[in-house]
């Protein structure tokens, strides 16, 4: 069967984090950006978008407009504050009841499709899919089995309840959206997803806001010396993201070249998250233990305009994660003309073109990272080449292209659901 090629209204589920939250701390990161940016562009096509998320404050119980045609609906489920993501499975019944109750107040067939993000949302979407008789599209963003295969030293493995929950969502979804070809293979190999239901849709970057600019002006605004050597980490502070690898590599750089100390600025932009909440001062303690506290500058999560300035100010953006489904930060840095040194894991080989827009590093040995960083910094010709390549590479990943592809996946999911229903 062939469906009409329009969608009137879709429900997006983002249970554990709101697209209104500031990325870079707690549970807010690239997924928040992804949902907000794609929702705005889907709505611009004339499709109304309603995003359901759990309320984390009494002040957020009302509905909020994210953009024209995009409404964020907050569901009351459990205590507003102090509830960790790991505790949310116990609140899924309450979240599901709130989502179903909202739909029950609408005319039958109000939503044409559900797009759930992360496994917790998938559990809610799975039930709503059956109740509303609409297709379910699901994006994992991260997967327990992938993370458990690439754990940082001392980090806690993802629990069995998450693995089971993810498998259930994989089996229920009409379409599974993977960020990269690598993630698509992981869905098929580790979760036995049917290849016919897996689609690859690369995330994007706001090419209007993340643009090259004056390094001198950016540094003046941020209070960074013009002649400084700036290594930048942007992201949530937790073992998975491995900011400790950068701190240790920086200490190795100073050890082998003491004259570097007076110029080196290691900027850590983000807040504690996940298991990093258990030791919120761990990075500061590490910098002190390694004797480079004077070189490290800790910055809170930055609003987008300030984040752009940090990217422009940096000589290199460092992404040493143990696991990344994609790596939006790497793409944003490149759009600003900043080369990226990234771990050769997950989706980062897609986000960063090795030798063209940055350098991919195997393993997480700080000494090896220090060598790669040092060799890149000391080759002015290579830096200029990578900077130009970074802008060109990022230009291929606009959010408009992501939304175009995603919209086609939505239409496919509707066709698939209708064909299945006609055979029953």
Secondary structure by P-SEA (a helix, b strand, c coil): ccccccccbbbbbbcccccccccccccccaaaaaaaaaaaaaaaacbbbbbbbbbccccccbbbbccccbbbbbbbccccccccccccccaaaaaaaaaaaaaaacccccccbbbbccaaaaaaaaaaaaaacbbbbbbccccaaaaaaccccccccccaaaaaaaaaaaacccbbbbccaaaaaaaaaccccccccbbbbbbbccccccccccaaaaaaaaccccccbbbbbbccccccccaaaaaaaaaaaaaacccccccccccccbbbccccccccaaaaaaaaaacccccbbbbccccaaaaaaaaaaccbbbbbcccccccaaaaaaaaacccccccccccccccccccccbbbbccccaaaaaaaaaaaaacaaaaaaaaaaaaaaaccccaaaaaaaaaaaaaaaaaaaaaaaaac
